[in-house]
Amino acid sequence: MTDVTATYRRVIALGGPLLPVVSFLGRLPTAMCQLGSLLLVAETSGSLTTAGLVGGALAAGQTVAGPLIGRLTDRHGQRPVVLAACWLNALAVTALVLASLAQIATLPLALAGLLAGASVPQIGPLARARLVALAHREGADDQLVSAALSFEGTLDEVSFVLGPALVGLAAALAHPAVALSLAAVLLAVCGSAFALHPTASAVRPVADGRVGAGVASPRPGPGGRRRRDAARPARAKMPRAVHGLRASMALQGAMFGACQAGITALTERLHEGAQAGLVYAAMGVMSAVAGLSLALVPARIALPTRWRAAAVALLVLSVPLLFVQTLWALYLVVVVLGVAFAPHLITIFGLTERVVPAARLAESMAFLTSAVVGGQALALAASGRLAEAHGPSAAFAVAVGAAVLILALALGCRTAPRPAAPAAQGHPEEQRRAGAGRS
């Protein structure tokens, strides 16, 4: 335990103690807005259908726009992009609150939800990219980089437990609008603090997202006309393994959505509907603890091996969900299942960091987060209907099926690190990727 504490002290020292505070508070609104928008629109409109449409629009906006925001930060740096996004997101969330309280029509409400989702500043994945860049700048070994990803994964897990809890508390004591108003304030204040933190300069923008972009410039040709350099570098391409990693992350999101639907259906069947949030939170807490514990895993256990082990654990530990009939059994099964969630999520982020080009790291991290959100939203909609028609076990079967597919991807996907491009051979990080030999 002393070694783990020392490792995480080194992780925090990379950016200073203020960075994890502002990054956590800056990403907390993302966890608050999904449930908060559902509760707010349901209460002000009196229609669960309208609330579902607005919540779906919010999730769709985040899923589609997340990778775009990541790509913009790769090209222009985190500071200007995050600063613009967090203020736009704060204004969009405020507009959603005001529109809901004014009880405007469904379509404008859905558009407000879409804008609120599309403008999410992606602080979670960008904090990962920033911390990894800080670690490489300090010449850190792979174990410290893995610990940094574990730390960020734990912050995500805690935010997705605390965020809905804050929304539920605000709704019980006052009104859902209070929770979303708090989210808007956190976005403006803490999102800006994250963008303006001195460590933002650690992530160097790469012009146009291209390897070696900006090296060659047009030269005058005959007649004074400028000609394009025939050897203009191409935009860095993603290795095939990235698609398997993204699919695995989307399937983890599907497991989240299916578990949420199944837990809700079972607790309602047992006349303990108020317990649903607590059960889901218990799973999240155990997942966060497991994420922190990854620092204990020896560095000699390679990331592909960890991916396969986490996939096996997801499958084995999700099967008992099919047979749960009581509340206490549900608590026990989901808490044990939570042990496998964070290791899988953190391992996928770690593998992505090793195989993607450095010029597209932020985009890749944001894509993974969007994959979770999209997978969760789709599975929640589908498994919710299955649970309503066939009972909680039908929703849990979706989670088990997703675990089967994750295991198939883990066994069949080859995740060798991408070789450095010739134009980037002088870059220390690209040399590290080329010579690491991890597989």
N, C-alpha and C positions, 0 to 999 in steps of 0.2 A: 504493500500500500504506500510505503514511503517513496518507492520508485515512481509510482503512478502520480503521486502528488508533485514530485520534482519535475516529471515530464510536463504536466499541465502548467506548472509555474513557468517553464521555458516557453510553452505555447503562448501564454498570456503576455510574457515579456517581449514577444516578437513585435507586438503593436502597442503595448502599454495597457494598463488596466481600464482605461476609458473606452477603448475600442469595442471590447465585447459588450459593455453596458449599452452604448448607443446602437450597436448593431442588433442587439437583442430587442431593445425597446423600439427600434425602427422596423423590425420585421414582425413585431407583435400585432400591429393592425391587420396584416394579411390573415392571421389566424382568427381575428375578431370579425372581419367583414362578412365572411361567408354565412356564418350562423346569425350574425347581427342583422344582415339584410333580410334574411328569411323571417326572423322574428318581427322586425320592424314592419315589413310590407304585409305580413299576415295580420298584424294587429291593426294597422291603419286602413287596409283595404278590406279586411274580413274575408279574404280569399286565399286559400292555400295554393290554388292553381297560379294565381298572380305571383305569389311569393316564390313558388318554384321556378317560374319563368325568369324572374329577376335574378334569383340565385344562380340559375343555369347560365344566364347571360354574363354574369360576373365571372363565373368559372371559365366560360368560353373565351372571354376577353383576356383573362390571365394566361390561359393555355396558348393562345395564338400569339399574343404580343410579347410574352416572356423572352423567347429566344431573340426577338428583334431588339429588345432593350439590351440583352447581353451582347449582341453583335455591335450595337452602337457604342457600348463601353469599350469593346475591344478596339474599335476604330478611333474613338475620340477621348478615351479615358473615363474613369468612373466619376470624377468630380462633376463635370458639367451635366452628364446624362442623369446621374442620380439626383442631383439638385433639382433639375427640371421635372423629373418624373415624380419625386416625392411631393412637390408643391402641386403639380397637376392632379396627382392622386388625392391629396388632401382636399382640393377644391371639388373633385368628382364625388368623393364620399360625402362632403357637405351638401352638394347638390342633390345626391340621392336621399339624404335625410330630409331636406326641405321639400323635395318633390313628394316623398312618402307622406309627410305630415300634411301637405296640401291636397293629398288624395287625387293626384292627377291620373290620367288614363294609363292603361297597362303598357302600351307601346313606349311612350316617353319614359316610363319607369324602367322598362327593360333596357332602353338605350342608355339611361343613366347608370344602370348596373354594368352594362357592357363597357362603358368608359371607365368606371371604377376598377374593373378587372384589368382592362388593357393598360392602365397607367400604373399598375403596381410596380414599385421601383426595384423589385428583385434583390432586396438587400441581403437575404439569406445566401443565395448562390454567389453574389458578388463579394460578400464577406469571405466566403470560401476561397475564391480566386485571389483575393487580396492577401489572406493569411498564407496561402501557398506561395505567393510571390515573395512575401516577407521571409518565409522560411528558406526559400532558394537563395535569396539575396544574402542571408546569413550563412550560407553554405551548410544548411542543416541536412542530416541524413534522412533516409526514407522513413525511419521510425518516427521522427519528429513530425514529418509531413503527415503521416497517417494519424498521429495523435491530434494534429491540428484539424484534420477532417473529422475525427471523432468528436472533438470539442464543438465544432460547428454543428455537427449532426445532433448533438445533445441539446444545443441551444434551440434548434428547430423543434425537437420533440417537446421541450419544455414550453415553447411558445404555443404549440398546437394543443397543449393541455391547458395552459393558463388562459389563452385567448378566449376560447368558448366559455370557460368558467367565469371570466370577467363579464362576458356578455350575459350569461345566465343570471349572475348576481345583479347586474344593472337592471335587467328586465324585471327581476323579482322585487327589487327595492324601489325602482323608479320607472324607467321606460327604456325600450331598446334604443331609442334615439340617443340616449345618454352615452351608451357604449360606443356607437358609431361616431359621435362627436368627439369622444376621447380618442378614438382611433385617428381621426383627422388631425387632432392636435399633436399626437405622437408622430404622425407622418411628417408634419411640418417642422417640428422641433428636432426630434431625434434623427429623422431622415436627413435633414440638413446637416446635423452634427456628424453623421456618418460620412456624408459627401465631402465635408470640409475638413475632416480629420487629416492630419499630415500624412498618414500612411496611404492615402489615396494615390500619392505619387509613386508608390511602389509598383503599381500595375501600369506599365508603359503602353500607351496606345500604339497600334500598328496601323499605319496608313492604309485605308481601304481594306483592312483585314487580310493583307497579302504578305506572304513571306518575302522579305527583301524589298517591299514596296518603298518607293522613294529613293532607291539607290541610283537608278538610271533615269535620266531626264531627256526630253526630246532635244535634238540638235538641229540646227538649220540645215536644210537640204538645198538643192539647186534652186536658184531664183529667190532665195531668201525664205522659202516655205519651210515650215517645221514638219519633220516626219516622225512617225512613231518608232520607238525602239523595237526592232523585231524580236528582241529577247525580253520583252516586258514580262515580269514574273507573274505567274498565274496565282489566283487566290488559293490559299492552302486548302487541300482537300482532306475530307474526313476519312479515316480508315473504316473498313466494313464493320469492324467490331463495335463501332459506336452505335450502330443501329440495333444490335443485340442488347447493348447496355441500356439504351433508351427504352426498348421494349420491355426489358426486365423491370425498369423503374415504373413504367406505366402499369404493369401487372401488379406491382406492389401497391400502387394507388388503387387498383381495382380491389385488392384485398382489403384496403382500408374502407372503401365504400361498401363492399359486401358485408364486412364485419359490422359497420355502423348500422346498416339496414337490418341485419340479423339480430343484433343486440336490441335495437329499438323494438322490433317485432316480438321478440321473446319476452322482454320486460313488460310490454303492454299485455301480452297474453297472460303473464303472471300477475297482472294488476299492480305492477311496480314500475310504471312508466318513468317516474322521477329518478329511478336508479340508472337509466340508460347512460346519461352523461357521466355518472360516477364510474360505471363499468368501463366505458371507453377511456376515461381519464386514467384509471388504474393500469390499463394496457399501455398507455403512453408513458406513464411514470416508469414502469418496468423497462420499457424500450429505452428510455433515456439512461437508466442505470446501466443497461447492457452496453450502450454506446460508449459511455465513459470507461467501462471495463475493457474495451478493446485495446487500450494501451498496454494491457498485460499480455497480449498475444505476442509471442516471439516473432521477431522480424524475419526469421528463416521460413515462416509459413507464408507462402506467396499469396498475393491477392486473388489469383484465379482459384486457388485452393480454398480460400476463405469464402469466395462467391459460391462455390459448390457446396461447402459445408452449411452456409446460411440458407441456401435453397433447400437442402435436405431438411434442415430444421423447420423452415416454413411449412413444408409439406407434412412432415410427421406431426408437428404441433398443431396444425390446423384441422386435421382429421377429427379429433375429439369434438370439435364444434358441432359436427353432424348429430351427435348423440346427447347433447346437453338438454336437460329438461327443467332444472331448478336454478334459482338465482345464484346460490352459493357455488354450484358447479360452474355456472357461467363465469363468475368472478375468477375462479381458480384456472379455468382453461384459457381465458383471454390474458390473464397476467403471465402465465407461462408462455403463451404465444408471443407476447410482447418482447420476450428475450431474443427472438429471431429477427424482429423488424429492423431495429437500428443497425445491427451488423450488416444486414443486406444492403440497406440504404447507404451506409458509410463506405462499404466496399465498392459499390457501383461508382460513387463519387471518386474514390481513390483510383479505380481502374481508368475512369474517364480522364483524370488528370494525367495519367501516364501515357495514354495512347493518342490524345488529340494534339494537334499543333498548338504551340504556345500562343499563336496569334488568334486562336478561336476558343480560348479556355473559358472566358466569361460567358460567351454564347452557349457553350456546351453545358456549363453548370446551370444556366438558366433553363436550357432545354430539359434537363433532367427534372427540375422542379416543376416545370409546366407539364411534363409527362405524368408526374404524380397527381397533380391537380386534375388533369383531363381524365386519367384513368379512374380516379376516385369519383368524379362527377358522373361519368357514364355508368360505372358499376353501381353507384348508389341509385340511379334512376331505374336501371334494369332489375337489380336485386330487390329493390323496394317493391316493385310490382310482383316479382316472384314470391316474396314473403307474404304479400297480401293475398295472393291466390293459393299458395301451397304451404305456407307456414315458414317459420324462421329457418328451418333446416335447408330450404331451397335457396335462401340468400347465402347461408354459410357454404353451400355447395359451390357457389360462384367463387368464393374465396379459395376453396380447396382446388378448384379447377385452375385458378390463376397460379397457385403454388406449383401445380404440375408443370405448367408452361414455363415458369421461372426456372425450375430444375432442368427442363429440356434445353433452355437457352444457356444455362451455366455449364452444362455438359458439352454442348455443341459449339459454343462460341470461342474462337481463338483470339486472345487479347495481347498479342505481341506489341511492344512499344513501336511507335512509328519512327522510321529513320529520319534524321534531320535533313532538311532540304539543303542543297549545295550553297544557296545564298545565305543560309543561316548558320553555317558551320562555325563562324566565329562567335556566335552567341553562347554564353556559358550554359544557359538552360537547355538549349537545343543539343549541345554537346552531351549534357547529362542524360537527356532522353535517348540519344543515339547509343551511348555507351553503357546504359544501365543493364541491358540484357535481361530485363524482367519478363517472365512469361508464365 
